[in-house]
Each structure stands twice: as C-alpha cells, then as structure tokens.
Amino acid sequence: MKFLDLTDFDRAWIFRHKDLPLDETTKSAIKPYTETVSNQMWNQYISQQVGHSSQFLPTDWPSKKNTWMGKGVWQDAWESEDNVLPELLLEHIDWDENTNVLFFYDSDRVVETTWKAFKASWKNFLFFDDGPILLGKKRKQAVQFLQDGSFVIGQRPS
C-alpha cells in the first residue's frame, strides 16, 4: 500500500477544518503516503541524513544558500479572506494544474497531490508550518514555508 486513506492520516483534521472547508474533489486529490513510502520519498528528494527541516546539515541541499533565490511572506495571504497564494510564489511556480506535487512535512509525513488541489487547499496544508517543503515531482522549483510566516523559493539540484 502506497497511500493512506486521508482519514487515517494523523494530520487529516487540517483538511476537515470548519474554517477552511474543502470540496470532495480537492480532498480526494490529497494523498498522504504511508510512513514507509514517506521515508523513501524524503530520502530521495530531501535528505538521507536527517528526518526534519530543523535538523538539516550543511550538506543537505535545502540548507545551502545558493538553493534559495528569493523570499516572501505567506502569513498575510493565509490570514486574508482570499485563497490565493502569494504572488512571488505563483511567479516562481510555472506548473500546470495536473502537475504532481509533493509536500514534505518531515520524513514520516509526505503528501502527494496536484498543483490545482494544492492551490485550493494550501491554507490547510500550512496549519503545520515548521519548515515544510513543496516540490513538483518532476520539477526543479522548490518552496520552503517557514514558521515566521515567510517562505523561500529556489531550485533543488539535479
């Protein structure tokens, strides 16, 4: 089994939050990986050394300064009535609606969805904002969301 049922995901409540309701189509596109597969994805895309962004080593690509090209603020957009991602982030990401994206909370919690579904549910995803990383599965653009309400945009290495 590659994916958990969304109801079995330990953070599923964020996708059922009464203040940020999601339609069934969006919810059905949010697919958390099992812990085993999450670990494999984390090792493949993020780090083979550590299990959380707070532990990155200088050799991990997300901790290298040349990875990140710009910085913006997500908190203001998150608190607004609109559901639009920050402009800098949208300018950096040129993915089509069906691009498979990966959202890495930590080595045990990785969620796959589409770019369209992520844009519809990004506020839900960011209830946990302790350094998660967003990647396109076959893309180089990367975004890391930071607890201070900011985000960094960049490119992951080839």
C-alpha positions as CSV (number, residue, x, y, z in Angstrom):
1,M,0.0,0.0,0.0
2,K,1.5,3.3,-1.1
3,F,-1.1,5.8,0.2
4,L,-3.0,6.1,3.4
5,D,-6.7,6.9,3.3
6,L,-6.9,10.6,4.2
7,T,-9.0,9.7,7.3
8,D,-6.1,7.6,8.5
9,F,-3.5,10.4,8.2
10,D,-2.5,11.7,11.6
11,R,-3.0,15.3,10.4
12,A,-6.2,14.7,8.5
13,W,-8.1,17.2,10.7
14,I,-6.4,20.0,8.8
15,F,-8.3,19.0,5.7
16,R,-11.6,18.9,7.6
17,H,-11.2,22.2,9.4
18,K,-14.5,24.1,9.7
19,D,-13.0,27.5,8.8
20,L,-11.2,26.2,5.7
21,P,-13.7,23.7,4.1
22,L,-12.6,21.7,1.0
23,D,-14.8,20.2,-1.6
24,E,-14.7,16.5,-2.1
25,T,-12.8,16.7,-5.4
26,T,-10.0,18.5,-3.7
27,K,-10.0,16.2,-0.7
28,S,-9.9,13.2,-2.9
29,A,-6.7,14.5,-4.6
30,I,-4.8,14.8,-1.3
31,K,-3.0,11.6,-0.9
32,P,-0.7,11.0,2.2
33,Y,1.9,8.4,1.7
34,T,2.4,5.6,4.3
35,E,5.2,6.1,6.7
36,T,7.4,3.7,4.8
37,V,6.9,5.4,1.5
38,S,7.2,8.8,3.1
39,N,10.6,7.8,4.3
40,Q,11.6,6.7,0.9
41,M,10.4,9.9,-0.7
42,W,12.1,12.1,1.9
43,N,15.4,10.1,1.3
44,Q,15.1,10.5,-2.5
45,Y,14.1,14.2,-2.6
46,I,15.1,15.9,0.6
47,S,17.8,14.3,2.8
48,Q,19.3,10.9,3.6
49,Q,20.8,12.3,6.8
50,V,18.0,13.8,8.8
51,G,14.3,13.5,9.3
52,H,13.1,17.1,9.7
53,S,13.9,20.5,8.2
54,S,15.0,21.8,11.6
55,Q,17.9,19.2,11.5
56,F,19.3,19.9,8.1
57,L,23.1,19.5,7.8
58,P,25.2,21.8,5.6
59,T,25.4,19.0,3.0
60,D,21.6,18.8,2.6
61,W,20.5,20.9,-0.4
62,P,17.8,22.8,1.4
63,S,20.4,24.3,3.8
64,K,22.6,25.6,1.0
65,K,22.3,29.4,0.5
66,N,22.6,29.0,-3.3
67,T,19.4,26.9,-3.4
68,W,17.2,29.8,-2.4
69,M,16.7,32.8,-4.8
70,G,14.0,34.8,-3.1
71,K,11.9,35.3,0.0
72,G,8.3,36.3,0.5
73,V,5.6,36.3,3.1
74,W,2.8,33.7,3.2
75,Q,1.2,34.6,6.5
76,D,-0.6,37.7,5.3
77,A,-2.2,35.8,2.4
78,W,-3.1,32.9,4.8
79,E,-4.9,35.3,7.1
80,S,-6.8,37.0,4.3
81,E,-10.3,36.1,3.1
82,D,-8.9,35.2,-0.4
83,N,-7.5,31.8,-1.1
84,V,-4.8,33.0,-3.4
85,L,-1.1,32.0,-2.9
86,P,1.4,34.9,-2.6
87,E,2.3,36.4,-5.9
88,L,6.0,35.7,-5.6
89,L,5.3,32.1,-5.1
90,L,3.0,31.9,-8.1
91,E,5.5,33.7,-10.3
92,H,8.2,31.2,-9.3
93,I,6.0,28.1,-10.0
94,D,5.1,27.6,-13.6
95,W,3.4,24.2,-13.2
96,D,0.3,23.2,-15.0
97,E,-2.8,22.2,-12.9
98,N,-2.1,18.5,-13.2
99,T,1.5,18.6,-12.1
100,N,2.0,16.1,-9.2
101,V,3.4,17.9,-6.2
102,L,4.9,16.6,-3.0
103,F,4.5,18.4,0.3
104,F,7.2,17.2,2.8
105,Y,6.3,17.8,6.5
106,D,9.0,15.5,7.7
107,S,10.4,12.1,6.8
108,D,7.3,10.3,8.2
109,R,4.7,12.6,6.6
110,V,4.7,13.3,2.9
111,V,1.6,14.2,0.9
112,E,1.1,14.0,-2.9
113,T,-1.5,16.0,-4.6
114,T,-1.9,18.0,-7.8
115,W,-0.9,21.7,-8.2
116,K,-4.5,22.5,-8.7
117,A,-5.6,20.8,-5.4
118,F,-2.6,22.3,-3.6
119,K,-3.6,25.8,-4.7
120,A,-7.2,25.1,-3.4
121,S,-6.0,23.7,-0.1
122,W,-2.7,25.5,0.7
123,K,-4.0,27.1,3.8
124,N,-5.0,23.7,5.2
125,F,-1.5,22.4,4.4
126,L,0.1,25.3,6.3
127,F,-1.6,24.6,9.7
128,F,1.8,22.9,10.2
129,D,4.4,25.5,9.2
130,D,7.6,24.2,10.8
131,G,9.7,24.2,7.6
132,P,7.7,22.0,5.1
133,I,8.9,21.9,1.6
134,L,6.8,21.9,-1.6
135,L,8.2,20.3,-4.8
136,G,6.9,19.4,-8.2
137,K,7.5,15.7,-8.5
138,K,9.4,16.1,-11.8
139,R,10.2,19.8,-11.5
140,K,13.2,21.7,-10.0
141,Q,11.3,24.6,-8.4
142,A,11.1,24.3,-4.6
143,V,9.4,26.3,-1.9
144,Q,10.0,26.1,1.9
145,F,7.5,27.6,4.3
146,L,9.0,28.9,7.5
147,Q,7.4,29.4,10.9
148,D,7.9,33.1,10.9
149,G,5.3,33.5,8.2
150,S,7.8,33.7,5.3
151,F,8.8,31.4,2.5
152,V,11.8,30.9,0.3
153,I,11.8,30.0,-3.3
154,G,14.5,28.2,-5.2
155,Q,15.7,25.3,-7.2
156,R,16.6,21.9,-6.0
157,P,19.7,20.4,-7.5
158,S,19.6,18.0,-10.5
